[in-house]
Amino acid sequence: MELSREQCRRYNRHLILEGFGAEAQQKLLHAKVLLVGAGGLGSPVALYLAAAGVGTIGVVDGDTVSITNLQRQVLHSTPDVGRPKVQVAKERMQAINPNVKVDTYETYLSETNAMELIKPYDFVIDGTDNFATKYLVNDACVMQGKAFTMGGISKYSGQLMTHVPGSACYRCLFPEPPAKQDVETCAMVGVLGSIAGMLGTVQATECIKYLAGVGQLLTNSMLTFDALSMQWQRFDFNQRPSCELCGTHPSIHQLKEYAFKPCKSK
């Protein structure tokens, strides 16, 4: 299908971009992306994917907007306090681009719904703040052969990685989650609000690159950012042959939900 006149005007800066053009834009328009978490990382992801013209965007989040969220979750505003985050996300995204289809799932990802929620989508973005969900996203995506990008922020820093089938997964680097007593949430130690924007926009960029088929992805690597020193570092690692999930002889064949629960004051 050719782009309409309105689409040509809306996506003009993509269409004239060397190495991108109409073909890549059409790929975005026909793509389906699942965003898990409409909080700090999910806010810039949602806004930029809608602006870029990703055809269908699913948003999974069972939380409501809290006043403590507003310091970093730019998707939401003061009048939204108490409202479901997925509802606010849909309104903001369609206000930016009414042609984008937004499917909302007012629930948390769990071992009982993860496979079903992820199945229809081409790419998954994890923007959550707890290890339980991160391992669910990683495991469900690897089992279904789905690409994803995963991010995390804490205090003054953040990190992210991208996986495509055949590359290293999260368990290649972190086989099991840390002990419960070693986990620090943003509600415990705080987070510099702008960090969410910096890491979230990289996640959105990784998603757009994957869908459009341009550039190199952050596969087999972890990208970290330290705001205090304003330094980005990339650490490369290989797919682990003994990985219990994606290795040569995997031992994980079904989802397991760890004990960590969503942080209600994200």
Backbone as CSV, one residue per row, in Angstrom:
resi,resn,N_x,N_y,N_z,CA_x,CA_y,CA_z,C_x,C_y,C_z
1,MET,0.831,-1.201,0.000,0.000,0.000,0.000,0.866,1.252,0.000
2,GLU,0.471,2.229,-0.792,1.184,3.491,-0.799,0.733,4.338,0.383
3,LEU,1.632,5.189,0.839,1.293,6.092,1.929,0.313,7.150,1.433
4,SER,-0.629,7.511,2.287,-1.571,8.563,1.942,-0.877,9.919,1.991
5,ARG,-1.533,10.927,1.484,-0.963,12.272,1.516,-0.737,12.713,2.965
6,GLU,-1.704,12.421,3.828,-1.567,12.817,5.237,-0.390,12.090,5.882
7,GLN,-0.213,10.797,5.564,0.911,10.047,6.108,2.235,10.579,5.580
8,CYS,2.270,10.955,4.324,3.500,11.509,3.756,3.896,12.794,4.465
9,ARG,2.916,13.594,4.839,3.214,14.829,5.559,3.626,14.531,6.999
10,ARG,2.885,13.652,7.668,3.164,13.349,9.073,4.545,12.725,9.246
11,TYR,4.913,11.797,8.368,6.165,11.062,8.528,7.257,11.573,7.580
12,ASN,7.143,12.802,7.156,8.065,13.368,6.170,9.522,13.227,6.574
13,ARG,9.826,13.469,7.841,11.233,13.421,8.270,11.792,12.007,8.280
14,HIS,10.929,11.013,8.350,11.369,9.639,8.159,11.552,9.335,6.678
15,LEU,10.645,9.841,5.869,10.656,9.513,4.444,11.878,10.080,3.738
16,ILE,12.367,11.226,4.201,13.532,11.839,3.570,14.844,11.413,4.240
17,LEU,14.732,10.585,5.276,15.910,10.148,6.018,16.648,9.076,5.230
18,GLU,17.920,9.310,4.952,18.724,8.345,4.197,18.768,7.004,4.923
19,GLY,18.471,5.932,4.191,18.490,4.604,4.769,17.182,4.202,5.431
20,PHE,16.208,5.096,5.439,14.912,4.804,6.054,13.842,4.801,4.963
21,GLY,13.241,5.939,4.713,12.341,6.067,3.569,10.980,5.408,3.736
22,ALA,10.236,5.343,2.635,8.846,4.873,2.638,8.735,3.399,3.012
23,GLU,9.677,2.586,2.561,9.604,1.151,2.852,9.686,0.884,4.347
24,ALA,10.631,1.543,5.023,10.772,1.367,6.460,9.544,1.904,7.195
25,GLN,9.015,3.030,6.730,7.840,3.597,7.374,6.639,2.668,7.249
26,GLN,6.495,2.049,6.110,5.395,1.100,5.927,5.537,-0.092,6.866
27,LYS,6.759,-0.510,7.115,6.983,-1.596,8.071,6.495,-1.194,9.460
28,LEU,6.763,0.053,9.853,6.283,0.537,11.151,4.759,0.542,11.193
29,LEU,4.149,1.010,10.132,2.694,1.129,10.095,1.997,-0.216,10.219
30,HIS,2.665,-1.292,9.818,2.067,-2.624,9.870,2.560,-3.440,11.073
31,ALA,3.385,-2.840,11.916,3.982,-3.566,13.034,3.090,-3.551,14.275
32,LYS,3.341,-4.538,15.148,2.618,-4.634,16.414,3.638,-4.751,17.544
33,VAL,3.574,-3.842,18.504,4.532,-3.792,19.606,3.790,-3.855,20.932
34,LEU,4.306,-4.645,21.861,3.733,-4.728,23.203,4.650,-4.006,24.179
35,LEU,4.106,-3.025,24.889,4.827,-2.277,25.916,4.364,-2.773,27.275
36,VAL,5.288,-3.318,28.045,4.973,-3.816,29.383,5.437,-2.774,30.397
37,GLY,4.487,-2.039,30.944,4.784,-0.986,31.910,4.624,0.390,31.306
38,ALA,3.695,1.168,31.857,3.457,2.536,31.373,3.928,3.543,32.404
39,GLY,5.138,3.311,32.907,5.707,4.181,33.930,6.837,5.038,33.407
40,GLY,7.943,5.055,34.147,9.062,5.924,33.794,9.670,5.622,32.446
41,LEU,10.055,4.387,32.215,10.609,3.994,30.923,9.525,3.924,29.856
42,GLY,8.363,3.431,30.233,7.285,3.278,29.273,6.747,4.589,28.738
43,SER,6.895,5.662,29.510,6.358,6.955,29.069,6.984,7.435,27.764
44,PRO,8.309,7.605,27.698,8.896,8.032,26.427,8.729,6.997,25.326
45,VAL,8.756,5.720,25.687,8.557,4.671,24.686,7.192,4.840,24.026
46,ALA,6.152,4.980,24.832,4.793,5.107,24.300,4.666,6.322,23.399
47,LEU,5.201,7.451,23.829,5.074,8.685,23.069,5.813,8.598,21.737
48,TYR,7.026,8.075,21.744,7.812,8.034,20.513,7.334,6.955,19.552
49,LEU,6.844,5.837,20.054,6.314,4.821,19.142,5.048,5.307,18.466
50,ALA,4.199,6.005,19.224,2.992,6.570,18.623,3.357,7.616,17.583
51,ALA,4.292,8.486,17.923,4.706,9.533,16.995,5.324,8.940,15.737
52,ALA,6.049,7.823,15.881,6.719,7.197,14.744,5.755,6.479,13.826
53,GLY,4.540,6.208,14.309,3.558,5.554,13.457,3.529,4.046,13.544
54,VAL,3.964,3.474,14.675,3.835,2.027,14.849,2.349,1.690,14.855
55,GLY,1.933,0.798,13.978,0.513,0.586,13.713,-0.331,0.170,14.892
56,THR,0.136,-0.826,15.646,-0.605,-1.322,16.808,0.334,-1.396,17.997
57,ILE,-0.072,-0.781,19.092,0.737,-0.775,20.309,-0.126,-1.270,21.459
58,GLY,0.283,-2.370,22.068,-0.389,-2.873,23.254,0.305,-2.349,24.495
59,VAL,-0.446,-1.984,25.510,0.112,-1.461,26.755,-0.410,-2.293,27.916
60,VAL,0.510,-2.891,28.668,0.165,-3.723,29.819,0.589,-3.017,31.102
61,ASP,-0.348,-2.734,31.987,-0.029,-2.151,33.284,-1.287,-2.192,34.149
62,GLY,-1.174,-2.743,35.343,-2.314,-2.837,36.234,-2.366,-1.737,37.273
63,ASP,-1.463,-0.775,37.176,-1.332,0.262,38.196,-2.169,1.491,37.853
64,THR,-2.388,2.326,38.858,-3.005,3.630,38.669,-1.960,4.711,38.901
65,VAL,-2.229,5.893,38.392,-1.285,6.996,38.498,-1.243,7.518,39.941
66,SER,-0.031,7.629,40.465,0.195,8.196,41.795,0.941,9.508,41.652
67,ILE,0.760,10.406,42.621,1.458,11.687,42.548,2.964,11.507,42.592
68,THR,3.436,10.398,43.197,4.878,10.141,43.235,5.421,9.745,41.868
69,ASN,4.535,9.344,40.952,4.958,8.973,39.595,5.336,10.186,38.753
70,LEU,4.751,11.341,39.057,4.805,12.484,38.145,6.189,13.106,38.014
71,GLN,7.092,12.765,38.901,8.458,13.294,38.844,9.240,12.751,37.664
72,ARG,8.773,11.637,37.072,9.520,11.020,35.976,8.634,10.410,34.894
73,GLN,7.377,10.134,35.202,6.500,9.457,34.255,5.723,10.501,33.458
74,VAL,6.380,11.002,32.419,5.865,12.162,31.686,4.639,11.852,30.835
75,LEU,4.251,10.612,30.777,3.021,10.234,30.088,1.797,10.723,30.851
76,HIS,1.956,10.895,32.161,0.843,11.219,33.038,0.965,12.650,33.575
77,SER,-0.173,13.226,33.975,-0.181,14.578,34.520,-1.006,14.617,35.802
78,THR,-0.990,15.738,36.494,-1.634,15.849,37.799,-3.109,15.452,37.791
79,PRO,-3.916,15.875,36.822,-5.325,15.457,36.822,-5.538,13.958,36.649
80,ASP,-4.480,13.233,36.257,-4.605,11.793,36.026,-4.421,10.964,37.294
81,VAL,-4.050,11.577,38.410,-3.806,10.826,39.640,-5.047,10.009,39.995
82,GLY,-4.826,8.721,40.217,-5.907,7.806,40.538,-6.481,7.070,39.341
83,ARG,-6.147,7.495,38.133,-6.662,6.849,36.922,-5.757,5.678,36.502
84,PRO,-6.316,4.683,35.837,-5.483,3.588,35.322,-4.449,4.113,34.330
85,LYS,-3.242,3.665,34.471,-2.167,4.152,33.598,-2.413,3.786,32.131
86,VAL,-3.003,2.638,31.886,-3.211,2.246,30.492,-4.219,3.161,29.801
87,GLN,-5.205,3.629,30.544,-6.190,4.541,29.959,-5.547,5.876,29.601
88,VAL,-4.734,6.391,30.526,-4.034,7.651,30.263,-3.093,7.490,29.078
89,ALA,-2.366,6.369,29.039,-1.429,6.114,27.945,-2.144,6.135,26.600
90,LYS,-3.280,5.471,26.517,-4.022,5.417,25.255,-4.442,6.808,24.804
91,GLU,-4.936,7.622,25.726,-5.369,8.977,25.388,-4.206,9.821,24.874
92,ARG,-3.074,9.747,25.563,-1.919,10.564,25.168,-1.378,10.121,23.814
93,MET,-1.299,8.818,23.605,-0.745,8.286,22.365,-1.628,8.636,21.172
94,GLN,-2.925,8.515,21.358,-3.816,8.810,20.243,-3.996,10.307,20.039
95,ALA,-3.691,11.104,21.070,-3.682,12.549,20.880,-2.512,12.956,19.987
96,ILE,-1.387,12.236,20.134,-0.222,12.485,19.277,-0.481,11.979,17.865
97,ASN,-1.045,10.777,17.774,-1.262,10.154,16.465,-2.560,9.340,16.494
98,PRO,-3.660,9.934,16.055,-4.953,9.236,16.109,-5.037,8.013,15.208
99,ASN,-4.084,7.825,14.329,-4.095,6.677,13.430,-3.478,5.425,14.046
100,VAL,-2.870,5.583,15.210,-2.266,4.438,15.891,-3.338,3.688,16.688
101,LYS,-3.356,2.380,16.555,-4.281,1.540,17.325,-3.613,1.180,18.647
102,VAL,-4.272,1.482,19.754,-3.721,1.199,21.074,-4.621,0.193,21.779
103,ASP,-4.071,-0.970,22.094,-4.783,-1.993,22.855,-4.314,-1.938,24.301
104,THR,-5.231,-1.850,25.239,-4.857,-1.722,26.647,-5.187,-2.990,27.415
105,TYR,-4.305,-3.339,28.345,-4.479,-4.503,29.208,-4.244,-4.040,30.639
106,GLU,-5.338,-3.783,31.350,-5.234,-3.262,32.711,-4.994,-4.421,33.678
107,THR,-3.779,-4.915,33.646,-3.386,-6.051,34.460,-1.869,-6.058,34.558
108,TYR,-1.351,-6.872,35.438,0.090,-7.092,35.510,0.437,-8.359,34.739
109,LEU,1.620,-8.374,34.153,2.085,-9.577,33.487,2.312,-10.658,34.540
110,SER,1.885,-11.867,34.254,2.033,-12.967,35.199,2.327,-14.252,34.437
111,GLU,2.629,-15.296,35.167,2.925,-16.566,34.508,1.690,-17.142,33.822
112,THR,0.503,-16.696,34.211,-0.726,-17.217,33.616,-1.148,-16.462,32.359
113,ASN,-0.686,-15.217,32.192,-1.131,-14.447,31.020,-0.014,-14.018,30.080
114,ALA,1.241,-14.173,30.487,2.364,-13.644,29.703,2.426,-14.206,28.288
115,MET,2.304,-15.512,28.153,2.417,-16.128,26.825,1.310,-15.636,25.893
116,GLU,0.095,-15.554,26.412,-1.045,-15.125,25.599,-0.933,-13.656,25.210
117,LEU,-0.496,-12.803,26.153,-0.393,-11.374,25.863,0.698,-11.093,24.837
118,ILE,1.800,-11.779,24.927,2.946,-11.520,24.063,2.752,-12.094,22.658
119,LYS,2.031,-13.183,22.541,1.936,-13.944,21.290,1.609,-13.129,20.043
120,PRO,0.665,-12.177,20.067,0.289,-11.491,18.816,1.276,-10.424,18.346
121,TYR,2.290,-10.119,19.142,3.126,-8.951,18.858,4.468,-9.316,18.217
122,ASP,4.996,-8.363,17.449,6.270,-8.550,16.745,7.476,-8.237,17.626
123,PHE,7.282,-7.339,18.582,8.393,-6.879,19.410,7.829,-6.506,20.772
124,VAL,8.602,-6.775,21.827,8.159,-6.509,23.194,9.154,-5.570,23.871
125,ILE,8.631,-4.604,24.606,9.474,-3.667,25.344,9.158,-3.787,26.830
126,ASP,10.151,-4.137,27.620,9.986,-4.204,29.066,10.409,-2.876,29.680
127,GLY,9.463,-2.207,30.334,9.767,-0.955,31.018,9.400,-1.016,32.481
128,THR,9.466,-2.203,33.070,9.033,-2.390,34.453,10.179,-2.178,35.436
129,ASP,9.814,-2.203,36.708,10.807,-1.929,37.744,10.994,-3.111,38.690
130,ASN,10.621,-4.330,38.262,10.774,-5.467,39.162,11.278,-6.684,38.394
131,PHE,12.046,-7.501,39.095,12.680,-8.649,38.460,11.678,-9.731,38.066
132,ALA,10.579,-9.845,38.803,9.592,-10.865,38.463,9.121,-10.693,37.026
133,THR,8.786,-9.463,36.656,8.279,-9.215,35.313,9.376,-9.327,34.277
134,LYS,10.567,-8.881,34.605,11.664,-8.945,33.633,11.965,-10.388,33.233
135,TYR,11.974,-11.291,34.189,12.227,-12.689,33.846,11.046,-13.298,33.091
136,LEU,9.836,-12.859,33.402,8.682,-13.331,32.638,8.775,-12.874,31.182
137,VAL,9.109,-11.591,30.965,9.253,-11.077,29.606,10.346,-11.837,28.870
138,ASN,11.495,-11.977,29.507,12.617,-12.672,28.875,12.239,-14.103,28.505
139,ASP,11.694,-14.832,29.469,11.418,-16.249,29.253,10.315,-16.458,28.224
140,ALA,9.232,-15.679,28.325,8.123,-15.843,27.387,8.542,-15.475,25.972
141,CYS,9.338,-14.420,25.834,9.790,-14.012,24.496,10.719,-15.043,23.880
142,VAL,11.659,-15.553,24.653,12.583,-16.558,24.120,11.819,-17.810,23.723
143,MET,10.878,-18.236,24.544,10.100,-19.434,24.238,9.288,-19.278,22.958
144,GLN,8.854,-18.048,22.672,8.034,-17.811,21.487,8.817,-17.237,20.312
145,GLY,10.124,-17.079,20.471,10.942,-16.552,19.391,10.675,-15.091,19.095
146,LYS,10.402,-14.303,20.142,10.102,-12.886,19.986,11.317,-12.024,20.343
147,ALA,11.468,-10.932,19.620,12.515,-9.959,19.947,12.007,-9.021,21.027
148,PHE,12.915,-8.529,21.860,12.521,-7.590,22.909,13.700,-6.717,23.328
149,THR,13.376,-5.608,23.990,14.388,-4.795,24.644,13.971,-4.620,26.091
150,MET,14.948,-4.659,26.984,14.679,-4.631,28.415,15.505,-3.529,29.060
151,GLY,14.868,-2.693,29.876,15.577,-1.596,30.521,15.315,-1.559,32.011
152,GLY,16.206,-0.875,32.717,16.049,-0.699,34.156,16.759,0.558,34.612
153,ILE,16.210,1.221,35.621,16.822,2.438,36.158,16.812,2.386,37.681
154,SER,17.791,3.041,38.284,17.877,3.135,39.736,18.831,4.260,40.099
155,LYS,18.445,5.079,41.039,19.273,6.184,41.518,19.673,7.104,40.365
156,TYR,20.954,7.085,39.986,21.454,7.958,38.923,21.865,7.185,37.670
157,SER,21.457,5.934,37.563,21.960,5.121,36.464,20.865,4.267,35.839
158,GLY,21.210,3.680,34.696,20.288,2.791,34.013,21.037,1.826,33.121
159,GLN,20.338,0.819,32.652,20.941,-0.164,31.763,19.872,-0.755,30.865
160,LEU,20.294,-1.245,29.705,19.344,-1.895,28.813,20.059,-2.853,27.879
161,MET,19.281,-3.781,27.340,19.785,-4.747,26.380,18.665,-5.081,25.414
162,THR,19.028,-5.648,24.273,18.063,-6.078,23.270,18.335,-7.534,22.912
163,HIS,17.282,-8.278,22.704,17.405,-9.680,22.314,16.632,-9.933,21.028
164,VAL,17.226,-10.674,20.132,16.518,-11.233,18.976,16.797,-12.726,18.988
165,PRO,15.937,-13.536,18.384,16.174,-14.979,18.380,17.581,-15.323,17.886
166,GLY,18.272,-16.114,18.687,19.635,-16.503,18.343,20.701,-15.711,19.067
167,SER,20.323,-14.614,19.726,21.293,-13.818,20.489,21.149,-14.133,21.968
168,ALA,22.053,-13.593,22.768,22.037,-13.836,24.207,20.765,-13.274,24.842
169,CYS,20.216,-14.005,25.796,19.045,-13.530,26.520,19.473,-13.006,27.886
170,TYR,18.512,-12.512,28.632,18.804,-11.936,29.953,19.404,-12.981,30.893
171,ARG,18.964,-14.231,30.764,19.484,-15.275,31.644,20.922,-15.670,31.285
172,CYS,21.365,-15.354,30.081,22.768,-15.623,29.749,23.692,-14.814,30.643
173,LEU,23.234,-13.639,31.034,24.025,-12.758,31.887,23.650,-12.917,33.354
174,PHE,22.352,-13.029,33.624,21.847,-13.163,34.997,20.949,-14.401,35.060
175,PRO,21.529,-15.582,35.316,20.755,-16.827,35.279,19.544,-16.831,36.207
176,GLU,19.687,-16.223,37.378,18.601,-16.170,38.354,18.509,-14.765,38.932
177,PRO,17.339,-14.359,39.407,17.212,-13.033,40.014,17.976,-12.965,41.324
178,PRO,18.311,-11.760,41.775,19.027,-11.625,43.049,18.132,-12.008,44.214
179,ALA,18.759,-12.197,45.368,17.987,-12.495,46.574,17.066,-11.326,46.895
180,LYS,15.911,-11.626,47.429,14.895,-10.609,47.676,15.428,-9.462,48.526
181,GLN,16.249,-9.791,49.525,16.771,-8.763,50.422,17.793,-7.850,49.743
182,ASP,18.285,-8.258,48.578,19.282,-7.453,47.863,18.660,-6.526,46.826
183,VAL,17.347,-6.605,46.652,16.687,-5.815,45.631,16.316,-4.439,46.169
184,GLU,16.725,-3.400,45.445,16.379,-2.026,45.797,15.425,-1.475,44.735
185,THR,14.261,-1.030,45.144,13.314,-0.418,44.222,13.442,1.092,44.273
186,CYS,12.839,1.752,43.285,12.894,3.210,43.261,12.191,3.808,44.468
187,ALA,11.199,3.089,45.015,10.504,3.575,46.200,11.403,3.555,47.425
188,MET,12.463,2.724,47.384,13.379,2.610,48.514,14.547,3.575,48.407
189,VAL,15.116,3.714,47.213,16.368,4.469,47.069,16.235,5.688,46.175
190,GLY,15.107,5.841,45.488,14.908,7.002,44.634,15.501,6.833,43.246
191,VAL,15.174,7.761,42.359,15.710,7.745,41.002,15.628,9.152,40.437
192,LEU,16.658,9.564,39.725,16.650,10.847,39.031,15.671,10.751,37.866
193,GLY,14.656,11.595,37.848,13.568,11.448,36.902,13.977,11.420,35.451
194,SER,14.933,12.252,35.078,15.316,12.350,33.669,16.008,11.097,33.152
195,ILE,16.513,10.242,34.060,17.137,8.988,33.631,16.134,8.136,32.854
196,ALA,14.875,8.162,33.308,13.852,7.369,32.630,13.692,7.805,31.177
197,GLY,13.748,9.102,30.950,13.635,9.592,29.585,14.804,9.176,28.719
198,MET,16.004,9.196,29.274,17.195,8.868,28.500,17.214,7.401,28.097
199,LEU,16.878,6.519,29.035,16.898,5.087,28.731,15.673,4.683,27.912
200,GLY,14.521,5.280,28.212,13.315,4.933,27.482,13.391,5.287,26.011
201,THR,14.004,6.425,25.708,14.124,6.799,24.297,15.065,5.859,23.551
202,VAL,16.065,5.329,24.233,16.934,4.331,23.584,16.145,3.062,23.308
203,GLN,15.306,2.650,24.251,14.475,1.472,24.019,13.552,1.672,22.820
204,ALA,12.939,2.854,22.741,12.073,3.146,21.596,12.860,3.097,20.295
205,THR,14.083,3.602,20.322,14.930,3.601,19.132,15.288,2.182,18.710
206,GLU,15.605,1.336,19.674,15.906,-0.065,19.367,14.707,-0.740,18.703
207,CYS,13.519,-0.469,19.226,12.308,-1.052,18.658,12.094,-0.586,17.223
208,ILE,12.221,0.710,16.991,12.016,1.263,15.647,13.046,0.700,14.672
209,LYS,14.294,0.608,15.095,15.332,0.048,14.236,15.024,-1.399,13.861
210,TYR,14.587,-2.177,14.847,14.276,-3.583,14.575,13.137,-3.701,13.566
211,LEU,12.070,-2.959,13.801,10.901,-3.046,12.929,11.205,-2.554,11.521
212,ALA,11.987,-1.484,11.437,12.292,-0.883,10.138,13.425,-1.598,9.419
213,GLY,14.195,-2.396,10.147,15.309,-3.114,9.534,16.494,-2.224,9.235
214,VAL,16.779,-1.281,10.125,17.914,-0.381,9.912,18.874,-0.458,11.104
215,GLY,20.147,-0.241,10.835,21.138,-0.121,11.893,21.459,-1.426,12.599
216,GLN,22.257,-1.295,13.650,22.682,-2.427,14.473,22.016,-2.333,15.837
217,LEU,21.574,-3.457,16.343,20.876,-3.497,17.624,21.841,-3.795,18.769
218,LEU,21.372,-3.537,19.976,22.164,-3.801,21.177,22.012,-5.261,21.609
219,THR,22.254,-6.162,20.668,22.212,-7.587,20.989,23.585,-8.029,21.488
220,ASN,23.565,-9.069,22.323,24.799,-9.605,22.918,25.600,-8.512,23.626
221,SER,24.886,-7.571,24.235,25.568,-6.479,24.922,24.625,-5.834,25.929
222,MET,25.222,-5.141,26.887,24.475,-4.369,27.870,24.968,-2.932,27.804
223,LEU,24.050,-2.001,27.600,24.390,-0.581,27.558,24.039,0.027,28.910
224,THR,25.007,0.695,29.538,24.769,1.311,30.836,24.987,2.811,30.748
225,PHE,24.326,3.538,31.633,24.450,4.995,31.673,24.570,5.454,33.112
226,ASP,25.536,6.335,33.364,25.741,6.926,34.685,25.588,8.439,34.548
227,ALA,24.536,8.980,35.133,24.259,10.410,34.990,25.260,11.274,35.727
228,LEU,25.824,10.789,36.823,26.754,11.606,37.606,28.045,11.881,36.844
229,SER,28.491,10.911,36.083,29.693,11.101,35.260,29.344,11.376,33.804
230,MET,28.040,11.292,33.467,27.546,11.451,32.092,28.302,10.552,31.128
231,GLN,28.376,9.267,31.484,29.087,8.302,30.665,28.175,7.140,30.269
232,TRP,28.235,6.799,28.976,27.610,5.591,28.458,28.705,4.543,28.278
233,GLN,28.424,3.307,28.643,29.367,2.217,28.410,28.607,1.019,27.860
234,ARG,29.260,0.328,26.945,28.664,-0.873,26.349,29.535,-2.072,26.688
235,PHE,28.922,-3.078,27.289,29.620,-4.303,27.658,29.107,-5.440,26.793
236,ASP,29.988,-6.057,26.035,29.594,-7.155,25.166,29.705,-8.490,25.895
237,PHE,28.798,-9.386,25.624,28.852,-10.741,26.178,28.227,-11.692,25.166
238,ASN,28.553,-12.954,25.300,28.100,-13.955,24.337,26.919,-14.756,24.865
239,GLN,26.195,-15.350,23.947,25.148,-16.272,24.348,25.817,-17.429,25.084
240,ARG,25.279,-17.777,26.231,25.885,-18.803,27.070,25.368,-20.177,26.660
241,PRO,26.254,-21.066,26.165,25.802,-22.386,25.720,25.065,-23.160,26.804
242,SER,25.429,-22.911,28.071,24.800,-23.632,29.173,23.577,-22.906,29.733
243,CYS,23.141,-21.850,29.048,21.978,-21.108,29.529,20.790,-22.054,29.675
244,GLU,20.127,-21.957,30.818,19.017,-22.850,31.109,17.806,-22.601,30.210
245,LEU,17.790,-21.425,29.535,16.641,-21.073,28.700,16.940,-21.161,27.210
246,CYS,18.054,-20.544,26.773,18.341,-20.482,25.337,19.593,-21.239,24.939
247,GLY,20.147,-22.006,25.868,21.367,-22.763,25.589,21.109,-24.002,24.743
248,THR,22.150,-24.797,24.575,22.050,-25.981,23.714,21.167,-27.072,24.320
249,HIS,21.080,-27.100,25.656,20.235,-28.089,26.332,19.406,-27.375,27.402
250,PRO,18.400,-26.638,26.996,17.620,-25.847,27.955,16.863,-26.732,28.942
251,SER,16.787,-26.248,30.186,16.044,-26.974,31.229,14.788,-26.232,31.651
252,ILE,14.640,-24.997,31.175,13.445,-24.218,31.486,12.479,-24.331,30.302
253,HIS,11.320,-24.903,30.566,10.350,-25.122,29.491,8.989,-24.504,29.793
254,GLN,8.847,-23.917,30.955,7.606,-23.246,31.299,7.923,-22.031,32.164
255,LEU,6.984,-21.094,32.204,7.217,-19.860,32.938,7.168,-20.093,34.439
256,LYS,8.015,-19.329,35.135,8.031,-19.354,36.593,8.002,-17.917,37.078
257,GLU,7.024,-17.592,37.896,6.913,-16.232,38.416,7.605,-16.154,39.762
258,TYR,8.582,-15.250,39.860,9.319,-15.107,41.109,8.498,-14.302,42.124
259,ALA,8.984,-14.245,43.353,8.183,-13.715,44.453,8.043,-12.193,44.447
260,PHE,8.877,-11.489,43.670,8.846,-10.025,43.699,7.514,-9.508,43.139
261,LYS,6.925,-8.580,43.813,5.649,-8.016,43.408,5.853,-6.600,42.854
262,PRO,4.922,-6.148,42.002,5.050,-4.791,41.447,5.096,-3.735,42.540
263,CYS,5.924,-2.723,42.317,6.069,-1.590,43.233,4.916,-0.620,42.977
264,LYS,4.035,-0.440,43.947,2.821,0.354,43.752,3.113,1.854,43.642
265,SER,4.299,2.296,44.057,4.611,3.725,43.988,5.751,3.987,43.017
266,LYS,5.679,3.302,41.848,6.718,3.448,40.827,6.843,4.880,40.376
